[in-house]
Amino acid sequence: MAGLLQDKIALVTGAAMGNGEGIARVMAAKGATVILADKNEKVFETAASLGQAATAYQVDVSQYDQVAQMAEQVMAQFGRLDILVNNAGIARMIPVDNMDDALRDLHYQVNMVGTWNCVKAFIPHMIKRKYGRILNMSSVTGPRVVDPGMMGYAMSKGAISAFTKAIAMDVAKYGITSNAILPGYFLTPMVMHSAQETDPKNPQRVLDGIAAGVPLGRFGKPEEIGYLAAFLASDEAAYFTGQEFVIDGGAGLPETNSMGVVND
Ligand SMILES: NC(=O)c1ccc[n+]([C@@H]2O[C@H](COP(=O)([O-])OP(=O)(O)OC[C@H]3O[C@@H](n4cnc5c(N)ncnc54)[C@H](O)[C@@H]3O)[C@@H](O)[C@H]2O)c1
């Protein structure tokens, strides 16, 4: 049986590590030709380890000229792009007593403008072919919940969710879908860095606390986002558009942390 994404050409940003790597691995396993894009040169190593005709680009998604150049090369090599996964993102703590403008702008530039740039560069080609799947990596942080220090990050993810819906309206008539993925906590270099920022002396305490708050009792694994992304990117998901898909191990469920909890 052919894979779910057989003969599809997919581009995943932020694919050198973490969730993007998980998405790239699952999409490749399901038959897609995967193009990996990342600012970090580790992207070449990750692409090589996928063991198929994966192509890698070292690109900063916040810089439109770099993204446009990549789009030109992708079109020259493959002639089309079926699936665009805007996953590249950053998260930095911003304390409310030090609302750093530069950090605000960094979230905006990478998370929001980076997503905008990739859509802008590839959407004309998708419109021409009347086919495309756009997946944007939002988060539960912002659209659903927040932790302290997340104002820059939450703001950018709220914007990504809104952008996802706006684009969905504009491209529906071309048969292109646009959906957002809203992960809870997944154990990636980003989360380990945030735990380190929160408690430099004992980041493990932060990680244990996160896992303890998840009804399924653990962090998500990047490949589990990959399975969701692969489905949403497939032809089987043709009727989903403009939606937000939460994947959080039930973390958003608890109403209290005491009611119904019996100490034995
Ligand atoms: N890990 C989580 O718990 C979690 C939860 C919700 C949402 N997310 C989102 O998932 C996505 C991936 O997060 P992650 O946890 O894997 O992060 P990560 O830091 O582990 O990996 C992010 C990747 O994006 C790349 N990147 C960063 N800035 C870039 C830029 N300007 N251009 C190109 N590449 C760039 C990095 O080099 C890195 O390889 C992000 O959008 C993040 O906000 C993560």
The ligand as an SDF file (V2000), in Angstrom:
LIG
                    3D

 44 48  0  0  0  0  0  0  0  0999 V2000
    8.2080   22.2150   22.1550 N   0  0  0  0  0  0  0  0  0  0  0  0
    7.0290   22.5970   22.5570 C   0  0  0  0  0  0  0  0  0  0  0  0
    6.5830   22.2480   23.6560 O   0  0  0  0  0  0  0  0  0  0  0  0
    6.1810   23.4810   21.6880 C   0  0  0  0  0  0  0  0  0  0  0  0
    4.8730   23.7540   22.1130 C   0  0  0  0  0  0  0  0  0  0  0  0
    4.0570   24.5150   21.3030 C   0  0  0  0  0  0  0  0  0  0  0  0
    4.5340   24.9930   20.0900 C   0  0  0  0  0  0  0  0  0  0  0  0
    5.8150   24.7330   19.7120 N   0  0  0  0  0  0  0  0  0  0  0  0
    6.2570   25.2620   18.4320 C   0  0  0  0  0  0  0  0  0  0  0  0
    6.8470   24.2460   17.6410 O   0  0  0  0  0  0  0  0  0  0  0  0
    7.8220   24.8330   16.7810 C   0  0  0  0  0  0  0  0  0  0  0  0
    9.1360   24.0890   16.9550 C   0  0  0  0  0  0  0  0  0  0  0  0
    9.5210   24.2000   18.3070 O   0  0  0  0  0  0  0  0  0  0  0  0
   10.6190   23.2750   18.9760 P   0  0  0  0  0  0  0  0  0  0  0  0
   10.1830   23.0900   20.3880 O   0  0  0  0  0  0  0  0  0  0  0  0
   10.9200   22.1320   18.1110 O   0  0  0  0  0  0  0  0  0  0  0  0
   11.8320   24.3300   18.9800 O   0  0  0  0  0  0  0  0  0  0  0  0
   13.4060   24.0680   18.8400 P   0  0  0  0  0  0  0  0  0  0  0  0
   14.0730   25.3310   19.3050 O   0  0  0  0  0  0  0  0  0  0  0  0
   13.7520   22.8180   19.5180 O   0  0  0  0  0  0  0  0  0  0  0  0
   13.5760   23.9460   17.2770 O   0  0  0  0  0  0  0  0  0  0  0  0
   13.2350   25.0570   16.4560 C   0  0  0  0  0  0  0  0  0  0  0  0
   13.9930   25.0030   15.1560 C   0  0  0  0  0  0  0  0  0  0  0  0
   13.6560   26.1970   14.4420 O   0  0  0  0  0  0  0  0  0  0  0  0
   14.8550   26.7660   13.9280 C   0  0  0  0  0  0  0  0  0  0  0  0
   14.7120   28.2040   13.7610 N   0  0  0  0  0  0  0  0  0  0  0  0
   14.6280   29.1440   14.7420 C   0  0  0  0  0  0  0  0  0  0  0  0
   14.5900   30.3650   14.1870 N   0  0  0  0  0  0  0  0  0  0  0  0
   14.6400   30.1890   12.8530 C   0  0  0  0  0  0  0  0  0  0  0  0
   14.6480   31.0680   11.7390 C   0  0  0  0  0  0  0  0  0  0  0  0
   14.6040   32.4030   11.9130 N   0  0  0  0  0  0  0  0  0  0  0  0
   14.7000   30.5550   10.4950 N   0  0  0  0  0  0  0  0  0  0  0  0
   14.7730   29.2200   10.3080 C   0  0  0  0  0  0  0  0  0  0  0  0
   14.7930   28.3380   11.3170 N   0  0  0  0  0  0  0  0  0  0  0  0
   14.7360   28.8140   12.5640 C   0  0  0  0  0  0  0  0  0  0  0  0
   15.9140   26.4190   14.9710 C   0  0  0  0  0  0  0  0  0  0  0  0
   17.2210   26.5170   14.4250 O   0  0  0  0  0  0  0  0  0  0  0  0
   15.5150   25.0100   15.3620 C   0  0  0  0  0  0  0  0  0  0  0  0
   16.1120   24.0430   14.5420 O   0  0  0  0  0  0  0  0  0  0  0  0
    7.9030   26.3110   17.1770 C   0  0  0  0  0  0  0  0  0  0  0  0
    7.1080   27.0700   16.3000 O   0  0  0  0  0  0  0  0  0  0  0  0
    7.3320   26.3150   18.5670 C   0  0  0  0  0  0  0  0  0  0  0  0
    6.8090   27.5680   18.9250 O   0  0  0  0  0  0  0  0  0  0  0  0
    6.6560   24.0030   20.4950 C   0  0  0  0  0  0  0  0  0  0  0  0
  1  2  1  0
  2  3  2  0
  2  4  1  0
  4  5  1  0
  4 44  2  0
  5  6  2  0
  6  7  1  0
  7  8  2  0
  8  9  1  0
  8 44  1  0
  9 10  1  0
  9 42  1  0
 10 11  1  0
 11 12  1  0
 11 40  1  0
 12 13  1  0
 13 14  1  0
 14 15  2  0
 14 16  1  0
 14 17  1  0
 17 18  1  0
 18 19  2  0
 18 20  1  0
 18 21  1  0
 21 22  1  0
 22 23  1  0
 23 24  1  0
 23 38  1  0
 24 25  1  0
 25 26  1  0
 25 36  1  0
 26 27  1  0
 26 35  1  0
 27 28  2  0
 28 29  1  0
 29 30  1  0
 29 35  2  0
 30 31  1  0
 30 32  2  0
 32 33  1  0
 33 34  2  0
 34 35  1  0
 36 37  1  0
 36 38  1  0
 38 39  1  0
 40 41  1  0
 40 42  1  0
 42 43  1  0
M  CHG  2   8   1  16  -1
M  END
$$$$
